[in-house]
Amino acid sequence: MISIVGSGRVGASIAFLCVANGLDDVLLVNKTKEKAIGESLDVASAIPADSKFSIRGTDDYSELVGSDIVVIAASVGVYTKDRSENIDFQVEMIKEIAEKIKQYCPSAIVLLVSNPLDVLTYYFQKISGFSRFKVIGIASSLDTSRFRYYISETLSVPQSSISNALVLGEHGDSMVPIFSGVSVGGNPLFSMIDSRDIITENVRNYWRTLRNFKSRSQFGIAKNTFDVIDAISKKKEISIPASIVLDGEYGEYDVAMGVPVKIDQNGVSKIQQIKLDDTESSSLKKSSEKIRNDIKSVHE
Protein backbone atom coordinates (compact mmCIF):
# COMPACT_ATOMS: atom_id res chain seq x y z
CA MET A 1 0.00 0.00 0.00
CA ILE A 2 1.10 3.54 -0.78
CA SER A 3 0.05 6.05 1.86
CA ILE A 4 0.16 9.80 1.34
CA VAL A 5 0.00 12.13 4.34
CA GLY A 6 -1.44 15.44 3.17
CA SER A 7 -4.26 15.74 0.65
CA GLY A 8 -3.51 19.14 -0.82
CA ARG A 9 -2.58 19.76 -4.43
CA VAL A 10 0.71 17.88 -4.29
CA GLY A 11 -0.58 14.92 -2.31
CA ALA A 12 -3.64 14.56 -4.51
CA SER A 13 -1.53 14.83 -7.68
CA ILE A 14 0.80 12.08 -6.46
CA ALA A 15 -2.22 9.94 -5.59
CA PHE A 16 -3.66 10.49 -9.06
CA LEU A 17 -0.46 9.34 -10.78
CA CYS A 18 -0.20 6.24 -8.58
CA VAL A 19 -3.83 5.29 -9.12
CA ALA A 20 -3.97 6.08 -12.85
CA ASN A 21 -0.89 3.91 -13.37
CA GLY A 22 -2.22 1.07 -11.24
CA LEU A 23 0.75 0.89 -8.86
CA ASP A 24 -0.93 -0.23 -5.66
CA ASP A 25 -3.72 0.58 -3.25
CA VAL A 26 -3.49 4.21 -2.11
CA LEU A 27 -4.45 5.71 1.25
CA LEU A 28 -4.85 9.47 1.64
CA VAL A 29 -4.40 10.71 5.21
CA ASN A 30 -5.36 14.26 6.09
CA LYS A 31 -6.08 16.16 9.30
CA THR A 32 -9.42 17.13 7.74
CA LYS A 33 -11.12 13.82 7.02
CA GLU A 34 -13.56 15.29 4.52
CA LYS A 35 -10.69 16.61 2.39
CA ALA A 36 -9.06 13.19 2.22
CA ILE A 37 -12.33 11.48 1.34
CA GLY A 38 -13.21 14.10 -1.27
CA GLU A 39 -9.86 13.83 -3.04
CA SER A 40 -9.99 10.03 -2.93
CA LEU A 41 -13.45 10.04 -4.49
CA ASP A 42 -12.21 12.31 -7.27
CA VAL A 43 -9.06 10.28 -7.94
CA ALA A 44 -11.05 7.02 -7.84
CA SER A 45 -12.61 8.00 -11.15
CA ALA A 46 -9.16 7.61 -12.72
CA ILE A 47 -8.75 3.96 -11.72
CA PRO A 48 -8.14 1.96 -14.93
CA ALA A 49 -10.83 -0.61 -15.72
CA ASP A 50 -8.32 -3.44 -15.49
CA SER A 51 -6.80 -2.28 -12.16
CA LYS A 52 -7.19 -4.37 -9.02
CA PHE A 53 -6.29 -1.42 -6.80
CA SER A 54 -8.34 1.33 -5.18
CA ILE A 55 -8.01 4.50 -3.09
CA ARG A 56 -9.59 5.72 0.13
CA GLY A 57 -9.28 8.71 2.45
CA THR A 58 -9.10 9.02 6.22
CA ASP A 59 -7.87 11.09 9.16
CA ASP A 60 -6.97 7.97 11.15
CA TYR A 61 -3.24 7.24 11.23
CA SER A 62 -3.84 3.69 12.44
CA GLU A 63 -4.90 2.87 8.89
CA LEU A 64 -1.25 3.28 7.86
CA VAL A 65 -0.69 -0.32 8.96
CA GLY A 66 0.61 -2.31 6.01
CA SER A 67 2.07 0.68 4.14
CA ASP A 68 5.15 -0.12 2.09
CA ILE A 69 5.73 3.51 1.10
CA VAL A 70 4.62 6.65 2.94
CA VAL A 71 4.80 10.05 1.24
CA ILE A 72 4.67 13.14 3.43
CA ALA A 73 3.17 16.09 1.57
CA ALA A 74 1.55 17.84 4.54
CA SER A 75 1.95 21.50 5.45
CA VAL A 76 0.82 23.82 8.21
CA GLY A 77 0.75 26.84 5.90
CA VAL A 78 1.89 28.44 2.67
CA TYR A 79 5.36 29.98 2.44
CA THR A 80 5.66 33.18 0.42
CA LYS A 81 9.22 34.48 0.92
CA ASP A 82 11.36 31.47 1.77
CA ARG A 83 10.81 27.73 2.15
CA SER A 84 12.03 27.94 5.76
CA GLU A 85 9.71 30.65 6.99
CA ASN A 86 7.34 28.21 8.78
CA ILE A 87 10.18 26.04 10.02
CA ASP A 88 9.21 25.69 13.70
CA PHE A 89 5.63 24.73 12.90
CA GLN A 90 6.69 22.37 10.12
CA VAL A 91 9.22 20.60 12.35
CA GLU A 92 6.59 20.23 15.08
CA MET A 93 4.27 18.70 12.47
CA ILE A 94 6.94 16.32 11.15
CA LYS A 95 7.75 15.08 14.65
CA GLU A 96 4.10 14.15 15.20
CA ILE A 97 3.90 12.40 11.84
CA ALA A 98 7.19 10.57 12.48
CA GLU A 99 5.84 9.14 15.72
CA LYS A 100 2.68 7.92 13.96
CA ILE A 101 4.60 6.28 11.12
CA LYS A 102 7.02 4.69 13.58
CA GLN A 103 4.05 3.28 15.49
CA TYR A 104 1.97 1.96 12.61
CA CYS A 105 4.34 1.13 9.72
CA PRO A 106 7.92 0.97 11.00
CA SER A 107 9.15 -0.93 7.93
CA ALA A 108 7.96 1.65 5.38
CA ILE A 109 10.16 3.67 3.06
CA VAL A 110 9.39 7.34 3.70
CA LEU A 111 9.48 9.98 0.97
CA LEU A 112 9.30 13.60 2.10
CA VAL A 113 8.18 16.47 -0.12
CA SER A 114 7.15 18.98 2.58
CA ASN A 115 9.27 22.08 3.13
CA PRO A 116 11.80 23.00 4.37
CA LEU A 117 12.67 19.71 2.73
CA ASP A 118 16.19 19.04 4.00
CA VAL A 119 15.45 20.12 7.57
CA LEU A 120 12.34 17.94 7.73
CA THR A 121 14.19 14.97 6.23
CA TYR A 122 16.81 15.37 8.97
CA TYR A 123 14.29 15.64 11.80
CA PHE A 124 12.13 12.79 10.54
CA GLN A 125 15.10 10.44 10.44
CA LYS A 126 16.28 11.46 13.91
CA ILE A 127 12.84 11.27 15.55
CA SER A 128 11.79 8.02 13.87
CA GLY A 129 15.10 6.24 14.26
CA PHE A 130 14.60 4.78 10.78
CA SER A 131 17.62 3.87 8.71
CA ARG A 132 18.86 6.96 6.89
CA PHE A 133 18.59 4.96 3.67
CA LYS A 134 14.80 4.68 4.10
CA VAL A 135 14.10 8.40 4.70
CA ILE A 136 14.38 10.24 1.39
CA GLY A 137 13.68 13.87 0.62
CA ILE A 138 12.35 14.31 -2.92
CA ALA A 139 13.22 17.78 -4.23
CA SER A 140 16.66 17.91 -5.79
CA SER A 141 15.30 15.84 -8.67
CA LEU A 142 12.66 18.56 -9.14
CA ASP A 143 15.37 21.23 -9.08
CA THR A 144 17.28 19.15 -11.63
CA SER A 145 14.23 19.14 -13.91
CA ARG A 146 14.15 22.92 -13.64
CA PHE A 147 17.88 23.09 -14.38
CA ARG A 148 17.39 21.07 -17.58
CA TYR A 149 14.47 23.32 -18.53
CA TYR A 150 16.54 26.49 -18.29
CA ILE A 151 19.46 24.97 -20.17
CA SER A 152 17.00 23.96 -22.88
CA GLU A 153 15.43 27.42 -23.00
CA THR A 154 18.79 29.23 -22.94
CA LEU A 155 20.27 27.20 -25.79
CA SER A 156 17.01 26.48 -27.69
CA VAL A 157 17.69 22.75 -27.62
CA PRO A 158 15.45 19.81 -26.64
CA GLN A 159 15.88 18.51 -23.12
CA SER A 160 16.60 15.08 -24.57
CA SER A 161 19.96 16.42 -25.81
CA ILE A 162 21.05 17.35 -22.27
CA SER A 163 23.03 14.82 -20.20
CA ASN A 164 24.23 14.71 -16.59
CA ALA A 165 22.40 17.80 -15.32
CA LEU A 166 22.18 17.71 -11.52
CA VAL A 167 21.23 20.06 -8.70
CA LEU A 168 22.64 19.26 -5.26
CA GLY A 169 22.53 20.78 -1.78
CA GLU A 170 19.59 22.58 -0.23
CA HIS A 171 16.15 22.64 -1.76
CA GLY A 172 16.25 26.38 -1.30
CA ASP A 173 18.12 29.52 -2.23
CA SER A 174 21.56 27.92 -1.76
CA MET A 175 20.92 24.96 -4.11
CA VAL A 176 23.88 24.15 -6.37
CA PRO A 177 23.38 23.39 -10.09
CA ILE A 178 26.28 21.19 -11.21
CA PHE A 179 27.46 22.59 -14.55
CA SER A 180 30.82 20.87 -14.80
CA GLY A 181 29.49 17.47 -15.89
CA VAL A 182 26.71 18.67 -18.21
CA SER A 183 26.91 17.98 -21.91
CA VAL A 184 24.54 19.10 -24.65
CA GLY A 185 24.51 17.03 -27.78
CA GLY A 186 27.78 15.50 -26.62
CA ASN A 187 29.50 18.89 -26.13
CA PRO A 188 30.42 20.42 -22.74
CA LEU A 189 27.86 22.96 -21.54
CA PHE A 190 30.65 25.37 -20.60
CA SER A 191 31.59 25.64 -24.28
CA MET A 192 28.11 27.05 -25.00
CA ILE A 193 27.50 29.56 -22.21
CA ASP A 194 29.45 32.55 -20.91
CA SER A 195 28.49 32.25 -17.25
CA ARG A 196 26.65 29.95 -14.86
CA ASP A 197 25.19 32.87 -12.89
CA ILE A 198 21.99 33.57 -14.84
CA ILE A 199 20.90 29.96 -15.11
CA THR A 200 21.73 29.39 -11.43
CA GLU A 201 19.58 32.33 -10.34
CA ASN A 202 16.73 31.23 -12.60
CA VAL A 203 16.79 27.72 -11.14
CA ARG A 204 16.89 29.00 -7.56
CA ASN A 205 14.03 31.42 -8.21
CA TYR A 206 11.90 29.08 -10.34
CA TRP A 207 9.24 28.76 -7.63
CA ARG A 208 9.03 32.53 -7.24
CA THR A 209 8.63 33.00 -11.00
CA LEU A 210 5.94 30.34 -11.09
CA ARG A 211 4.05 32.04 -8.27
CA ASN A 212 3.74 35.19 -10.34
CA PHE A 213 1.27 33.20 -12.41
CA LYS A 214 0.02 30.39 -10.14
CA SER A 215 -0.37 30.02 -6.38
CA ARG A 216 2.10 27.14 -6.07
CA SER A 217 3.68 24.26 -7.96
CA GLN A 218 2.28 20.74 -7.92
CA PHE A 219 2.83 18.72 -11.08
CA GLY A 220 6.62 18.73 -11.24
CA ILE A 221 7.12 17.48 -7.69
CA ALA A 222 4.26 15.01 -8.13
CA LYS A 223 5.89 13.45 -11.20
CA ASN A 224 9.34 13.33 -9.62
CA THR A 225 7.89 11.67 -6.51
CA PHE A 226 5.86 9.23 -8.60
CA ASP A 227 9.00 8.17 -10.47
CA VAL A 228 10.58 7.10 -7.17
CA ILE A 229 7.42 5.33 -5.99
CA ASP A 230 7.22 3.54 -9.34
CA ALA A 231 10.84 2.34 -9.06
CA ILE A 232 10.36 1.08 -5.50
CA SER A 233 7.03 -0.61 -6.28
CA LYS A 234 8.30 -2.34 -9.42
CA LYS A 235 11.67 -3.26 -7.89
CA LYS A 236 13.58 -1.17 -10.39
CA GLU A 237 16.56 1.11 -9.82
CA ILE A 238 16.47 4.86 -10.33
CA SER A 239 19.36 7.32 -10.13
CA ILE A 240 18.43 10.82 -9.00
CA PRO A 241 19.65 13.51 -6.62
CA ALA A 242 17.72 13.32 -3.35
CA SER A 243 18.07 14.52 0.24
CA ILE A 244 19.42 12.03 2.75
CA VAL A 245 21.13 12.33 6.13
CA LEU A 246 24.87 12.21 5.43
CA ASP A 247 27.55 10.37 7.37
CA GLY A 248 30.80 11.50 5.80
CA GLU A 249 29.72 11.64 2.17
CA TYR A 250 30.91 14.86 0.50
CA GLY A 251 32.69 15.59 3.76
CA GLU A 252 29.41 16.21 5.59
CA TYR A 253 28.05 14.69 8.79
CA ASP A 254 24.72 14.96 10.60
CA VAL A 255 22.97 17.02 7.97
CA ALA A 256 20.50 16.15 5.22
CA MET A 257 20.95 17.57 1.73
CA GLY A 258 20.54 16.66 -1.91
CA VAL A 259 23.21 14.31 -3.28
CA PRO A 260 23.22 11.79 -6.14
CA VAL A 261 21.74 8.47 -5.04
CA LYS A 262 20.53 5.18 -6.39
CA ILE A 263 17.15 4.01 -5.09
CA ASP A 264 15.67 0.51 -5.33
CA GLN A 265 12.94 -1.48 -3.57
CA ASN A 266 14.80 -1.19 -0.25
CA GLY A 267 15.36 2.58 -0.34
CA VAL A 268 18.69 4.26 -1.04
CA SER A 269 21.11 1.56 -2.21
CA LYS A 270 24.06 3.85 -2.90
CA ILE A 271 25.19 7.42 -2.38
CA GLN A 272 27.21 8.32 -5.44
CA GLN A 273 30.35 10.43 -5.13
CA ILE A 274 30.78 12.59 -8.23
CA LYS A 275 33.56 14.98 -9.17
CA LEU A 276 32.83 18.67 -8.61
CA ASP A 277 34.83 21.70 -9.68
CA ASP A 278 36.12 24.16 -7.07
CA THR A 279 33.18 26.55 -7.43
CA GLU A 280 30.68 23.74 -6.99
CA SER A 281 32.52 22.26 -3.99
CA SER A 282 32.62 25.64 -2.28
CA SER A 283 28.94 26.31 -3.02
CA LEU A 284 27.93 22.87 -1.74
CA LYS A 285 29.78 23.51 1.52
CA LYS A 286 27.93 26.82 1.93
CA SER A 287 24.64 25.08 1.17
CA SER A 288 25.25 22.44 3.83
CA GLU A 289 26.07 25.19 6.33
CA LYS A 290 22.79 26.93 5.49
CA ILE A 291 20.84 23.72 6.15
CA ARG A 292 22.77 23.02 9.36
CA ASN A 293 22.04 26.56 10.62
CA ASP A 294 18.35 26.08 9.84
CA ILE A 295 18.37 22.80 11.79
CA LYS A 296 19.98 24.55 14.76
CA SER A 297 17.48 27.43 14.55
CA VAL A 298 14.51 25.24 15.40
CA HIS A 299 12.99 26.01 18.79
CA GLU A 300 12.41 22.58 20.29
Number of C-alpha atoms within 10 A of each C-alpha: 20 24 29 29 25 23 29 16 16 25 28 23 21 26 28 24 21 27 25 17 15 20 20 19 18 26 24 31 28 23 15 13 15 13 19 25 21 16 22 25 14 12 21 19 14 16 19 14 8 7 14 11 17 20 25 18 24 23 18 12 19 13 16 26 16 15 22 20 24 24 27 23 23 24 19 13 10 13 15 14 8 14 17 18 15 17 23 16 14 22 24 16 15 24 18 13 19 21 15 16 22 15 14 16 19 20 17 25 24 27 24 26 24 25 26 24 27 35 30 24 29 26 20 25 22 17 15 21 14 18 14 20 20 20 26 31 31 28 30 31 27 22 29 22 19 23 24 26 17 19 21 17 13 13 12 9 14 14 16 10 13 20 17 14 21 26 30 27 28 29 29 24 16 21 25 29 27 23 22 19 16 20 18 22 14 10 13 16 21 15 9 12 12 9 9 14 8 12 21 21 14 15 26 21 14 16 19 18 12 12 13 9 8 10 12 16 15 15 14 17 22 24 17 19 25 21 17 23 25 21 17 21 18 12 13 13 18 18 18 24 27 29 31 27 27 20 13 10 12 15 8 15 13 13 22 30 31 32 26 21 21 16 26 20 20 16 24 23 16 13 19 15 11 9 11 14 11 10 12 17 15 12 17 25 16 17 23 23 17 18 25 19 13 16 21 11 11 14 10 7
